[in-house]
Amino acid sequence: MRALYELPAPAKINLFLHITGQRDDGYHLLQSVFMLVDWCDTLHVELRSDGQLSREDLTTPLPADDLILRAARALQPFAAPDQGAHIGVAKRIPAQAGMGGGSSDAATCLLALNRLWGLNLPLSRLSQIGLGLGADVPFFLSGHHAKVEGIGEQIAPLALPSARFAVVKPHEGLETRLIFAAPDLQRATPTAIISGFAADSGLEVFDFGHNDLQPVAQRLCPAVTDAIQWLGDQGMEARMTGSGSAVFAVMPHETKLAQAPEGWQVRECSNLAVHPLCGWAT
């Protein structure tokens, strides 16, 4: 095997995000449901025989040392000394959106190199490596929609009904660290008993809970409020996903989105049944 092409790295949406506490080391404890959607980056991974790692940006330029290269370096000690890789990245998921694009890219990179280099590491080991890269990486490795708790390492797969969503990323982005550092962030939402999240529960499951980060985000980035209002004017109840500036709403089948303001990224998404690379590691 010399190369793996057209490898998808799907985005996620946080259906809700509750901050239930904060550890002594500063990490926040959360309770959320993460949902995979069909807004994807694409990776192409080619084997190098000189032990070197390189990356080629096929669309949007990425930072020189991003999560993809960090993931490859974290996995390389398990490979033979001459095994390297050249990784092409077609970036489509917007940055600072709260959609997990970087973490998803890292997860797809780990799965691809585990196969390309013939390492056969189990999913549990890849998840340990992934957690060292970012709290969301183990979720993308798990391959399913999931209830996520702790700092992101407690993952329980669940089923969700199929649905369409309007996802809006205004031009402005948000840095996660600024939101979590805000003194007015709600950090003590009571832990909820999550029941009814099943494929036969109907679309009402998407109305559960709220995003504790949203009030701070709206203060820091008024464009979040603008995006929520834009969807509201079209009859959809929107909320923010994750810790970025993107917002989403369940989209009735008869709805057609209005013309978006210049500079916004707007997409109709469907949730995925499973991650496209589910089963690549067990």
N, C-alpha and C positions, 0 to 999 in steps of 0.2 A: 504494500500500500504506500503510494507516494504522495497522495493529496486527497483532501476532502473539500468539496465545493458546495456552495449554496446552503450553508448551515444556518438555520434561523435562530435568532435570539429574541424571543418575544418580550414585549413590555408587560407590566402588571398594573392593575388598578387596585388601590385600597378601598374596599367597599365601605369600611369605616376604620378609624384609627383612634383608639383610646390610650392615653398615657395613664398607667395605673400606679406609677411610683418611680423612684429613682434610686439606684444603688449608690453605695458609698464611693464607688470608683467613678461616678458621674454618668454611667450608662443609664438610659431611661428604659423602664419596663413598659411594654406595650401589649395591647390586645387588638388584633386586627383580623380581617379576612382579606387575603391576597387573591386576586383573580387574574389569570393569564388572558391576554387579548391578542388579536392578530395584527398588531402594529409591531413590526419586527425589524431589527438590524439583521445583516447577513455577514457571515464570516467565511473566508476561504483560507484553508490551512494547507500549506505545502511542506513536505519534509525537506529539511536541510541536513546534509551529512557532515557539516563542519562544527556542529555543536552550538551554533549561533542562533539568536532569536532576532527577528526583524518584523516590522509592521509597515504596511502600506495603507494609507488612507484613501479609499476609493471615492468618497463623497466629502463629508465634512471633516476638516482637519481636527485631529485629536491632540491632547497634550502629549508631550514627548514620552512620558512614562505613565501610561494609563493603566487601568485595571486589567486590561487584556495582557499586556506584557508582564505585569506583576503576577497574574495567574500562571502564565507560562513559566516564569522563573520559579514560582513556588512548586510547580510540578516537576521541573527538570531534574532535581536531585534523584528522582526515582528512575530516570531514563539512562540509557547508555551514554558514555561521554561524547560520542560523536553525533548524538541525536539533537537536532535543532529544528527550527520551524520558521517559515515566513508566513505571516498572517495578514491577509487582506480584509479590510473592514469597510463595508458599505453601511454608513451610519444614517439611520432614518428616525429613530426615536429621539425626540428633542432632549437636550440637556437641561438640568435644573427644573425638570418637570414633575418630579415625584413618581416617575413611571419605571424606575429601576433599570434604565437602559445600560448603564455601566456594569451593574451587577449581573445582568442577564448576559452581556457580552463575556464577562469573566467565566460564568458558568458554562456557556457554550464552548469557550476556549478549553476549559478543563476537560469536558466530555470529549472534545475532538482530539486533543493531544493524548488523552488516556488511550484512545483507540489508535491514533496514528503511530504512537510510539510503542504500541503493544504492551502497555503496562498492566492492564486488567485490574486496576485498583478498584475496590468495591465502592459503592456509593457512599457508605459511611465514612470512608477515608477521604474521598473527594469533598464531602461536606465539611469535614474538619479543616481541610485546607481552605475551602471557600469561606468559612466563618472568619478565618484570619484575614481575609481580603475585604470583607464587608458583611454586615448583618443580613443583607437580603440574598446573598449568593446561595446559601443552602436551600432557600425556597425554590429558586430557579432550577437547581439540581434535582429537587424532589419530583418535579414533573407534573404536578397537579395543583389545582386550586387548593387553598389550605387555610385553616385557622392557624394564626401565628401568634405566639406569646413569648414571654421572657424578653430578651434583647433581640429576638428574631430567630433564635436557635430551636425553639419548641414549635414543631411543625406537625400538624395533623391534617392529612388530606381530607377533602370533602367534595361533595357534588354540588353543582349549581345548575339552575335551569339555563337553557340557551336564551340569549338576549342580544339586542343591539344597543350600542351606546354611542352617544355623541361625546367626543373627547376634544377639548379645546385647550391649546397651549398659547397663551398670549406671548407677545414678543419678549416681555420681561421674564427673567428666571428668578429663582430663589435659592440661596445657599442654605443647606440643611443646618449647618452649625449656627447660623444666625437665629433660626427659629427655636432650636433647642436651648440656646443660651438666653432667650428672652425671659426676663423676670416675671412677666405676666402669663407665661405658658401654664395652662392647666396641667398639673402633674399628679392629680389624685382622683381620677375618675374611678368609681367603684368597679371592680371586676364584674363583668356581665356573664350571665349564664347563657351561652349561645346554643339555642336549640332551633330546630326548624330549617337549618341550612341543608337542604336536600334537593335533589333534582325535581321532586314532585311538589315542592313547596310554593311554587308560583313566584311571580316577579316581586311580591312583597318583601322577599328576603333582601332585596337591594335597598330597602328603606331603613334597615336596621342601623341604630347607633348614629355616630357623627364623627367628625375629624377634629380632635382637640387642637391640632396645629392650625386650623383654618383661621380663627380670630387673629392670631399673631401674624399669620401670612397676609391677611387682608390689610392689616396695619402697615406692614413692611412693603407690601406690593399692591397698590390699589388696582392694578390690572386684574388681580384675582377676582375682586368684586365685580369689575366690568364684565369678565367672562361669565361669572355666575348670573349676572343680570341679563346678559345677551341670550343665554339659554332660557332663562326665566321668561323673557319676552316672547319666546317661541313655545311656551307652555310646558317647559321641562324644569324639574326641580334638580338643581345641580349642587354638587359639593366638591371640595378639593380632594385630590388623591395624593397620598403620601405627604412628603415635605417639600414639594416643588410648587410651581405655579399652575400646573394643569388642573382642570376641573372636568367633571364628567356628569352625564345624566343618562338614565334609561331613555331610549329613543323609541317612541311608538312607531309601528311599522308604516303608518301613513305619513309620517313627518318628513318634510324636506327642509334641510337647513338653509337659512338665509345666507346671503353673502356676508362673509366674515370681514372684520376690519383688517386693513392692510398690516401685514407682519405677523398675523396670528396663524398658527397651524391648527386646522380643524379636520377631524377625520371621523368617519363612521366606522366603528369597530364592532366586531363580534367576539364573544368570549370563546376560548378554545376548549375542546373536550379534554385534551392533555397537551403537555409540552411536545413539540414535534420531535424532540430527541429523547423522549421518555423511553426507558429501557436500554439506553446506551451504557449504563452502568447499573449494577444491581447490588 
